[in-house]
Amino acid sequence: MADSNPNAPAPQQMVYRSAPKVTPFLVSGGLLGVIVAFFWVGIRGAAPEYTLVQTLSFFAAIFAIAGLAVGAVVWIIMDRRSKRNVSTVYTRRTDDPDAADVAVSKDDYSEWSQFQQNERHEQALREQFAQAKARAKADKRIKRK
């Protein structure tokens, strides 16, 4: 589709990946651990030297930590799987929602734009560093001769 505004900014190239958020996985894992602790203490009963509340609190803490770990592992697996579905998109700001393929908020657009600019800047710095390192290595070889 041709752009009707010749003064419109050039589209920006961005990498799009739908990554899972870590918080729901950790909260779900912790809550699942506490629920398992309730069942565990309900089935096993309290330890003879502790009260029911003390036993439940202990097992809730232990199983919540284990649930957090399981939630984190599941999140890592899902995050790695989402890296397979990376796509490069070209974005351009428009005020006409009918002309847009996908609508994102201004905050998302500015965040993505800033991220892409930072990535390009870091890549340029890495290239400059590699060139400087190569020059220093070449100078060192020349001085040895």
C-alpha positions as CSV (number, residue, x, y, z in Angstrom):
1,M,0.0,0.0,0.0
2,A,1.5,3.3,-1.0
3,D,1.7,6.1,1.6
4,S,-0.2,9.2,0.6
5,N,1.9,11.5,2.7
6,P,5.3,12.1,1.1
7,N,6.6,13.8,4.3
8,A,5.9,10.7,6.5
9,P,9.0,9.3,8.3
10,A,10.6,6.2,6.8
11,P,9.4,3.0,8.4
12,Q,11.5,1.6,11.3
13,Q,12.7,-2.0,11.2
14,M,11.8,-3.8,14.5
15,V,12.1,-7.3,15.8
16,Y,8.8,-8.6,17.2
17,R,8.6,-11.5,19.7
18,S,5.7,-12.3,21.9
19,A,7.5,-13.2,25.1
20,P,5.7,-14.5,28.2
21,K,5.7,-12.3,31.3
22,V,7.6,-13.9,34.3
23,T,5.3,-12.6,37.1
24,P,2.2,-14.8,36.3
25,F,4.4,-17.9,36.2
26,L,6.1,-17.1,39.6
27,V,2.8,-16.2,41.3
28,S,1.1,-19.3,39.9
29,G,3.9,-21.5,41.0
30,G,4.0,-20.0,44.5
31,L,0.2,-20.3,44.9
32,L,0.3,-23.9,43.7
33,G,3.0,-24.7,46.2
34,V,0.9,-23.3,49.1
35,I,-2.2,-25.3,47.9
36,V,-0.1,-28.4,47.8
37,A,1.1,-27.6,51.4
38,F,-2.6,-27.4,52.5
39,F,-3.3,-30.8,51.1
40,W,0.0,-32.3,52.4
41,V,-0.7,-31.1,56.0
42,G,-4.4,-32.1,55.7
43,I,-3.4,-35.7,54.7
44,R,-0.4,-36.1,56.9
45,G,-1.5,-34.0,59.9
46,A,0.6,-31.9,62.2
47,A,4.0,-33.0,63.5
48,P,3.7,-34.1,67.1
49,E,6.0,-31.4,68.5
50,Y,4.4,-28.6,66.5
51,T,0.9,-27.1,66.2
52,L,-1.1,-27.4,63.0
53,V,-0.5,-23.8,62.1
54,Q,3.2,-24.1,62.6
55,T,3.4,-27.2,60.5
56,L,1.2,-25.7,57.8
57,S,3.3,-22.5,57.8
58,F,6.6,-24.5,57.4
59,F,5.3,-26.6,54.6
60,A,3.6,-23.6,52.9
61,A,7.0,-21.8,52.8
62,I,8.9,-24.9,51.6
63,F,6.3,-25.7,48.9
64,A,5.9,-22.1,47.8
65,I,9.7,-21.9,47.2
66,A,9.6,-25.1,45.2
67,G,6.5,-23.8,43.3
68,L,8.4,-20.6,42.5
69,A,11.3,-22.7,41.1
70,V,8.9,-24.8,39.0
71,G,7.2,-21.7,37.7
72,A,10.6,-20.1,36.8
73,V,11.6,-23.3,34.9
74,V,8.3,-23.3,33.0
75,W,8.8,-19.6,32.2
76,I,12.3,-20.2,30.9
77,I,11.1,-23.1,28.7
78,M,8.2,-20.9,27.3
79,D,10.5,-17.9,26.8
80,R,13.0,-20.0,24.9
81,R,10.2,-21.4,22.7
82,S,9.0,-17.9,22.0
83,K,12.4,-17.0,20.6
84,R,11.7,-19.4,17.7
85,N,8.8,-17.2,16.5
86,V,10.7,-14.0,16.0
87,S,9.7,-11.8,13.1
88,T,11.0,-8.6,11.7
89,V,8.4,-5.9,11.1
90,Y,8.5,-2.4,9.7
91,T,6.6,0.2,11.6
92,R,5.4,3.7,10.8
93,R,3.3,5.9,13.0
94,T,-0.1,6.7,11.6
95,D,-3.1,8.6,13.0
96,D,-5.6,6.7,10.8
97,P,-6.5,3.4,12.6
98,D,-8.0,2.1,9.4
99,A,-4.7,2.3,7.6
100,A,-2.9,0.3,10.2
101,D,-2.3,-3.4,10.1
102,V,-1.8,-3.6,13.9
103,A,-2.5,-0.9,16.5
104,V,-0.1,-0.4,19.5
105,S,-0.1,2.2,22.2
106,K,2.2,5.1,22.0
107,D,4.0,3.8,25.0
108,D,4.7,0.4,23.3
109,Y,5.8,2.1,20.1
110,S,8.2,4.5,21.9
111,E,9.5,1.6,24.0
112,W,10.2,-0.5,20.9
113,S,11.7,2.4,19.1
114,Q,14.0,3.2,22.0
115,F,15.0,-0.5,22.3
116,Q,15.8,-0.7,18.6
117,Q,17.8,2.5,18.7
118,N,19.8,1.2,21.7
119,E,20.4,-2.1,19.9
120,R,21.7,-0.2,16.8
121,H,23.9,2.0,19.1
122,E,25.3,-1.0,20.9
123,Q,26.0,-2.8,17.7
124,A,27.9,0.3,16.4
125,L,29.9,0.4,19.6
126,R,30.8,-3.3,19.3
127,E,31.9,-2.8,15.7
128,Q,34.1,0.2,16.8
129,F,35.6,-1.8,19.6
130,A,36.4,-4.7,17.2
131,Q,38.0,-2.3,14.7
132,A,40.1,-0.6,17.5
133,K,41.1,-4.0,18.8
134,A,42.2,-5.0,15.3
135,R,44.1,-1.8,14.8
136,A,45.9,-2.3,18.2
137,K,46.8,-5.8,17.3
138,A,48.2,-4.7,13.9
139,D,50.2,-1.9,15.6
140,K,51.6,-4.4,18.0
141,R,52.7,-6.6,15.2
142,I,54.4,-3.7,13.4
143,K,56.2,-2.7,16.6
144,R,57.5,-6.3,17.0
145,K,59.1,-6.2,13.6
